[in-house]
Amino acid sequence: QVSRVAVIGANGAGKSTAIKVLVGEQLPTEGSIWKAQGLRLAYVAQHAFHHLEKHMQRTPTDYIMWRFAGNDDRESLEFKTDELSVDEAAARATKWCIDSVTGTVRRCTD
């Protein structure tokens, strides 16, 4: 299943920061980020003119539909990898539990 979303908010609300944290370009100042296995995130930065100059004949909607058609980001396919890093493989091999009272995530102690 493929979904596309828009992040909308007032200037200075933290939209760009939130997106950068979600895609891993920036670390969160507090808390944890948890993503579903197989989740792929991509975004078009608000100042990504180097991407857009080749697509000036397209509307913004046409560009997004072209770029992310087929469930892949055509602008960043050269950076794509299906291999897990050592840390990702270890994290997936570990059993995790969510505390039903606090909602915090911790390693399970069977």
C-alpha positions in Angstrom: 0.0 0.0 0.0 1.3 3.5 -0.9 0.4 6.7 0.9 1.3 10.2 0.3 0.9 13.0 2.9 1.4 16.7 3.1 2.7 18.4 6.3 1.1 21.7 6.8 1.5 24.3 9.6 2.5 27.8 10.6 6.0 29.1 10.0 8.3 28.0 12.7 6.0 25.2 13.9 8.7 22.5 13.3 7.5 20.9 10.1 10.9 20.6 8.5 12.5 19.5 11.7 9.9 16.8 12.2 10.4 15.5 8.7 14.2 15.5 9.0 13.9 13.5 12.3 11.5 11.0 10.6 13.8 10.4 7.6 16.9 10.2 9.8 18.6 13.4 8.7 18.5 14.8 12.2 18.4 13.2 15.6 15.5 13.8 18.0 16.3 16.0 21.0 14.2 13.7 23.1 12.1 10.6 22.8 12.4 7.7 20.3 11.5 7.1 16.7 9.9 3.8 15.8 9.1 2.9 12.2 7.2 -0.1 10.8 9.4 -2.7 9.1 9.5 -2.0 5.4 8.5 1.7 5.8 10.0 4.0 3.2 10.0 7.7 3.7 11.0 10.4 1.3 10.4 14.1 1.0 11.0 17.1 -1.3 12.9 19.7 0.7 11.5 23.2 0.4 14.8 24.5 -1.1 15.5 21.5 -3.4 15.9 23.5 -6.5 18.6 21.2 -7.9 15.9 18.6 -8.2 13.3 20.9 -9.6 15.2 22.6 -12.4 14.8 19.5 -14.6 11.0 19.6 -14.0 10.0 23.2 -14.6 7.4 22.1 -17.1 5.5 20.0 -14.5 3.0 21.2 -11.9 4.0 20.5 -8.3 1.4 17.7 -8.2 2.7 16.2 -11.4 6.3 16.3 -10.1 5.4 14.5 -6.9 3.3 11.9 -8.8 6.3 11.3 -11.1 8.9 11.3 -8.4 7.2 8.8 -6.2 5.3 6.6 -8.7 5.8 2.9 -8.3 6.5 3.2 -4.6 10.1 4.4 -5.2 11.8 7.8 -5.0 13.1 8.3 -8.5 15.4 11.1 -7.4 17.2 9.0 -4.8 17.3 5.5 -6.3 21.1 5.6 -6.5 21.2 5.8 -2.7 18.8 3.0 -2.1 19.9 -0.2 -0.4 18.0 -3.2 0.8 20.8 -4.3 3.1 20.4 -3.7 6.9 23.1 -2.0 8.8 24.6 -4.0 11.7 22.6 -1.8 14.2 19.3 -2.3 12.3 19.9 -6.1 12.1 20.6 -6.3 15.9 17.6 -4.1 16.7 15.3 -6.3 14.6 16.6 -9.5 16.3 15.9 -8.0 19.8 12.4 -8.6 21.3 10.9 -5.2 22.3 8.0 -4.6 24.7 5.7 -1.6 25.1 4.8 -0.8 28.7 1.0 -0.7 28.8 0.9 2.0 31.5 3.6 4.5 30.4 3.8 3.6 26.7 7.6 3.4 26.9 9.5 0.9 24.8 12.0 -1.4 26.4 13.8 -4.7 25.7 11.7 -7.6 26.8 12.9 -9.7 29.7 11.5 -13.2 29.1 
